[in-house]
Amino acid sequence: MGWSSYSMQVYAGNGNNWITADQIMAQSDAMHEKLQPYGYEYINVDAGWNVGTDGYGRPVPSAALYPDGLQKVIDHVHANGQKFGLYGIPGISPALLEADVPVHGAPGCTTGDLPVRPLRKGDYWGLGHRIDFANPCAQAYVDSIADLYAAWGVDFLKFDSVTPGSGISDLSLDARDEVKAWSQALARHGIWLELSWALDMRYADYWKQYANGWRIDWDVECYCTGEALTTWQNIARLFPRLAEWWRHAGPGGWNDLDSLNVGNGKMDGLTRDERRTAATLWAISAAPFYIGNDITRLDSYGLDLLRNREVIAVNQAGRPARALSVKTNRQVWFSLNEDGSYTVALFNLGSTEADITVNWADLGLNGAAKVRDLWAKKNLGQFSTGYVATDVPVHGVRLLTVTPQKHSTISVNDDDLRVSYEGAWQRNENREVPAVSEQLTVNVTDTSAAGNAAPQRANDSGTRTITVNNDDPEIVYTGAWNRSTNRGLGDHEDDVHYSETNGDSFQYSFVGTGVDYVTETHNSQGDVDIYIDGELKKTVSTYLDPADGRGAQQVVYSISGLRSGSHTIRGVKRSGSYMLLDKLNVRQESLLSANTAVFDKTPSAQSDVSVEIRRDPGELAAITRDGRKLVEGTDYTVEGRVVRIRKEYLAAQPLGNTVLAFGFRGDYRDDVHYASGNGAAVSLTFRGVDVEWRTAFGPDQGEAEIYLDGKLVDRVNLSNDARVTARRAFATTGLKDAVHTLRIVKVSGDVLRHDVFQYTTSKP
């Protein structure tokens, strides 16, 4: 928690000249008076604080900015009971290479020996050369700078332009070895290491191993000199990013959302509701809570936002929230706290006021709960199955604490921070089974009536392609998008979505094995970054030479061979006047032997419609039409893997297409953790009277031992002929109302999967 200078450096328009000694000390004094009692303690100075190097190649503070020395500023910050931070980037400058000065404390080492040969870029901007950490002198050089910073009293280092990330993920730039070197050098002094910017999520485990925090997206600043610090677009784009990144944060390292610029309505660039929404997003994400405003100019509303102790407690609890879905502008985000309560944020990202509902069952809660509004600091009462926040304003939010009442059952997912793992565990990696729905379209006809065609045989399907038009409500558009219809240019369904702003994006989550991005190509369009599951896969061009006119329904990006499961595609506008989305083609493995069938109403021709399912029959959760469940035994029957839709049901349907949705259950929240090594264990500590363990069964699984409060109480067999989901593996009731620990240990089999724990808080 604290303050960073960069937003004001951009806003002031004079960049490095803003971070003078007087200015930094004024920020420190203002923080001491206004924010420090609430936990804010860091004063972090960004780029431009140093000019040149000393005789050992170490940074030298600017004498123009700090005429009495930077040490005076650091001492002033420390005298206020605060911590002080500085800024750096990877690499070694050409000047230091040419100077070839000795490395402090490392006899025989000089800066001329440090770069990789042949020379390679060390950072995004090309300001320096990459350092060769196969040379022991390289670590000695980083150590010498870290030791100098520690001697000054530096407590924090922002390390910028880190790759893979920062717009470059092809490993042509790779700063991981330098991140490791700085981590080791700073750890000896207890100095916090924060990485920047827009880091590549594929290496999230690496960032967490070596850093305390990492930026997950581009700068929050709008670069609107003298007008605003940020914009709503720059806040809104963080929601889909966090939906991908949230699980990578937790004790040991945190997702960094950049500066929280909500302290002064005359400079933030946000409405009051947007300011509160931003503060809420930072809080529920357990993101570093540092502001970018001029602290000497905070307004009363900004102070209220920044000094709400209940909201600060949410941030400092370190329980990153997840979204129930980002396929809507009315989003519910939640986290399960250590005490069994939930933090719930209801965001209205849409353009009109809205009522937003949270159902307890969606959180994993079965039972009544009390609700408190943290921004209003008001208890709202007890609610049996959920809560409706009415009239949530445009770009507004409600932040709640939901506290389960007696005899409530709480489900704890495998990726929750309350779950402890021992041994080598991984998440998913094609070991999971997502819930999915597949349609069977039955053409109801009557060949006895004049003009009706004879029925056709049902088609056989192995892989099916689903077309998702650009106006599908589950596509999440971030930024200033519009829809254009009736263009007459060959678009799918004669419409497209388009944006004119770089950085705007679309995102779509799907279950399948592949996806195509289909758009128009034209000379008014440019480059688009395509991400799959948070990984930058390719920058594609949608530009078309004017001589070639215009291309309609062009597949500009396609990927196949993904594991059959849940995935996300995201496209980000990088250049050109426009970026368009026409449609997405999603490829799925078909779980039905046919996706179409024909039923003839002619009495003599009537017969059941049969289809074979390609999952264990116990995994068929329901068959529905227009949201209404068909009744098993009356409307349909299941015999082995064959489902028969009864002729009596179909005869009652109108002529035309009857669309039946076959819903298949999946693992809880569509994910699992798994371990291969015997002795690997998973456990949950809880206060309650009943507990059960639900997990997947399958042919690759064996036995597991069950320990309750340290005592072996059962040995269960998880083997099954077919892979099935969310089956009860162990349950016990009638425990003493106290704190217990349930622990599962792998004994045999290729893998042990863990899905979900459920416990009941107390007796009725």
Secondary structure, DSSP 4 states (H G I P E B T S, - for coil): -EEESHHHHHHHSSGGGG--HHHHHHHHHHHHHHTGGGT--EEE--TTSEEEE-TTS-EEE-TTT-TT-HHHHHHHHHHTT-EEEEEE-SSB-HHHHHH-PBPTT-TT-BGGG-B-SS--B-STT--SBPB-TTSHHHHHHHHHHHHHHHHHT--EEEE-S-SSBTTB-SSSS--HHHHHHHHHHHHTTT-EEEE-SSB-GGGHHHHHHH-SEEE-SS-S---BTTTBS--HHHHHTHHHHHHHHGGG-BTTBEEE---B--S-TTTS-S-HHHHHHHHHHHHHTT---EE-S-GGG--HHHHHHHT-HHHHHHHHTT---EES-SSSSEEEEEEE-TTS-EEEEEEE-SSS-EEEEEEHHHHTEES-EEEEETTTTEEEEEESSEEEEEEEPTT-EEEEEEEE-TT-EEEEETTSTTEEEES-EEE-TT-----EEEEEEEEEE-TTSTTPPPP-PPPP-SEEEEEEETT-TTSEEESSEEEEE---SS-GGGEEEEE-STT-EEEEEEEESEEEEEEEEBTTB-EEEEEETTEEEEEEE-B--GGG--EEEEEEEEE----SEEEEEEEEE-SBSBEEE-EEEEEEE-SBS-SEEEEE-SGGG---EEEEBSS-GGGEEEEEETTEEPPBTTTEEEETTEEEE-HHHHHTSPSEEEEEEEEE--SGGG--EEE-STT-EEEEEEEESEEEEEEEEBTTB-EEEEEETTEEEEEEE-B-SS-EEEEEEEEE----SEEEEEEEEE-SBSBEEE-EEEEE-S--
